[in-house]
C-alpha cells in the first residue's frame, strides 16, 4: 500500500522529492489571463447579440403575421357587411 501512496503523490524513484500538481503547469502571465477573460466575454456577448437578432428577424415576424391575419379577417368581415 505504501507503493500506491508514493505513486499517487508523484514521488521519484529515490522517494526524496514529491512533485506537486502546480509544478507541472507553469503560471500564466497576468496579461494572458486578462485577455482570455476579455475574449470569453466578447464571444458570450456576440452570441447574445446573435440570439437577439434571430429573435428580431424570426420570432417577431411570427407574432406580426398572426396580428396581421386577425386584422385582415376583421377588414374582410367589415367589407362584406
C-alpha positions in Angstrom: 0.0 0.0 0.0 3.0 2.3 0.5 3.9 1.9 -3.1 0.5 3.1 -4.2 0.6 6.1 -1.9 4.0 7.1 -3.2 2.9 6.8 -6.8 -0.2 8.8 -6.2 1.8 11.6 -4.7 4.1 11.6 -7.6 7.3 10.8 -5.8 10.5 10.0 -7.6 12.4 6.6 -7.6 14.5 7.8 -4.6 11.5 8.9 -2.7 13.1 12.2 -1.8 11.2 14.7 -3.9 7.4 14.9 -4.3 6.0 16.6 -7.4 3.1 18.9 -6.8 0.3 19.5 -9.3 1.3 23.2 -9.6 4.9 22.3 -10.6 3.6 20.6 -13.8 1.9 23.7 -15.1 3.8 27.0 -15.4 2.0 30.1 -14.1 0.3 32.2 -16.8 1.2 35.8 -17.1 -1.5 38.2 -15.8 -2.0 39.8 -19.2 -2.8 36.4 -20.8 -5.3 35.7 -18.1 -7.0 39.1 -18.5 -7.0 38.8 -22.3 -8.6 35.3 -22.1 -11.3 36.6 -19.8 -12.0 39.6 -22.2 -12.1 37.2 -25.1 -14.6 34.9 -23.5 -16.7 37.8 -22.5 -16.7 39.2 -26.1 -17.7 35.8 -27.5 -20.5 35.5 -25.0 -21.7 39.0 -25.8 -21.6 38.2 -29.5 -23.7 35.1 -29.0 -26.3 37.1 -27.0 -26.5 39.7 -29.8 -26.8 36.9 -32.4 -29.7 35.4 -30.5 -31.4 38.8 -30.2 -31.1 39.4 -34.0 -32.6 35.9 -34.6 -35.5 36.9 -32.3 -36.0 40.2 -34.1 -36.0 38.5 -37.5 -38.0 35.4 -37.0 -39.9 35.4 -33.7 -41.4 38.9 -34.1 -42.3 38.0 -37.7 -44.4 35.2 -36.4 -46.2 37.5 -33.9 -46.7 40.2 -36.6 -48.1 37.7 -39.1 -50.7 36.5 -36.6 -51.8 40.0 -35.8 -52.0 41.0 -39.4 -54.1 37.9 -40.1 -56.6 38.9 -37.4 -56.8 42.5 -38.8 -57.2 41.1 -42.4 -60.1 38.9 -41.3 -61.8 41.8 -39.5 -61.4 44.0 -42.5 -62.9 41.4 -44.8 -65.8 40.9 -42.5 -66.4 44.7 -42.4 -66.3 45.0 -46.2 -68.7 42.0 -46.5 -71.4 43.6 -44.4 
